[in-house]
């Protein structure tokens, strides 16, 4: 897996999110606000993680719509800490070049393909 889009979360933790993902060998794109090309950037990700506790409704709608249109797996999680991100990234695997959810151990997260 090359890149993951993180939608939501806390602005003050953005650098911590990115460094944790880099430590795991993943390039992380963080979207905490709706921007001009947010949807097109999300379509380029291998997976999307949505922190539902810290996100605007418009950003969540755009992110999920972009992910669904590109058949990108989406993980929803209510918490928004660095440990939560680490758990989400550990649940993601690759199968035939596509991001997938690993079997077992990911029951805390609501996923969608």
Order of alpha helices (4+ residues) and beta strands (2+ residues): beta-alpha-beta-alpha-beta-alpha-beta-alpha-beta-beta-beta
